[in-house]
């Protein structure tokens, strides 16, 4: 039986965070559907009819933060080589 050490933790943690972030981004997005985009009034009416709209989008934002955390863990694990990855991930996810 293997145990997770400080050196092997990123190999377990990073994929888990990436999968969790993807699920948290895709599933809520698929559940709330696409609003009409031709008219601002129609879009606002669509959003007003769905009380969960804000929660879904907060979950989407949380998913992006989970992805950012995954890249942060990976960058820290890579040491000096990960600085560029950390900067790139921060720019992309911001």
C-alpha positions in Angstrom: 0.0 0.0 0.0 1.5 3.3 -1.0 1.2 6.5 1.0 1.0 10.0 -0.3 4.1 12.0 0.5 5.0 15.6 0.0 6.7 14.7 -3.3 3.8 12.7 -4.7 1.0 14.9 -3.4 0.9 17.1 -6.6 0.5 13.9 -8.7 -2.7 13.2 -6.8 -3.9 16.7 -6.0 -3.5 18.4 -9.4 -5.5 16.0 -11.5 -8.2 15.9 -8.8 -8.4 19.7 -8.7 -8.6 19.8 -12.5 -11.4 17.3 -12.7 -13.3 19.0 -9.9 -12.9 22.4 -11.5 -14.2 21.0 -14.8 -17.2 19.3 -13.2 -18.0 22.5 -11.3 -17.8 24.5 -14.5 -19.5 22.3 -17.0 -22.4 20.8 -14.9 -23.9 24.0 -13.6 -23.5 25.7 -17.0 -25.3 22.8 -18.7 -28.1 22.9 -16.2 -29.1 26.5 -16.4 -29.1 26.6 -20.2 -28.4 29.5 -22.6 -30.2 32.8 -22.3 -31.4 34.6 -25.4 -28.7 37.0 -26.5 -30.5 39.0 -29.2 -32.2 41.4 -26.7 -31.0 42.7 -23.4 -34.6 42.8 -22.1 -35.1 39.1 -23.0 -31.8 38.2 -21.4 -32.8 40.1 -18.2 -36.2 38.4 -18.1 -34.6 35.0 -18.6 -32.2 35.6 -15.7 -35.0 37.0 -13.5 -37.0 33.8 -14.0 -34.2 31.7 -12.7 -33.3 32.4 -9.0 -30.4 30.0 -9.2 -28.6 32.1 -11.9 -26.3 33.9 -9.5 -25.4 30.7 -7.6 -24.6 28.9 -10.9 -22.3 31.7 -11.9 -20.6 31.8 -8.5 -20.0 28.1 -8.8 -18.4 28.8 -12.3 -16.2 31.4 -10.8 -15.2 28.9 -8.0 -14.4 26.4 -10.7 -11.9 28.8 -12.3 -10.3 29.4 -8.8 -10.0 25.6 -8.4 -8.2 25.4 -11.7 -5.9 28.3 -10.7 -5.2 26.4 -7.4 -4.3 23.3 -9.4 -1.8 25.2 -11.5 -0.5 26.9 -8.3 0.2 23.5 -6.7 1.9 22.3 -9.9 4.0 25.5 -10.2 5.1 25.2 -6.5 6.0 21.5 -7.1 8.1 22.5 -10.2 10.1 25.0 -8.1 11.9 27.7 -10.2 10.8 26.1 -13.4 7.2 26.7 -12.4 7.4 30.4 -12.1 6.5 31.0 -15.7 3.7 28.5 -15.4 2.3 30.2 -12.4 2.4 33.6 -14.1 0.8 32.2 -17.3 -2.0 30.5 -15.3 -2.7 33.6 -13.3 -3.0 35.7 -16.5 -5.2 33.1 -18.3 -7.6 32.5 -15.4 -7.8 36.1 -14.3 
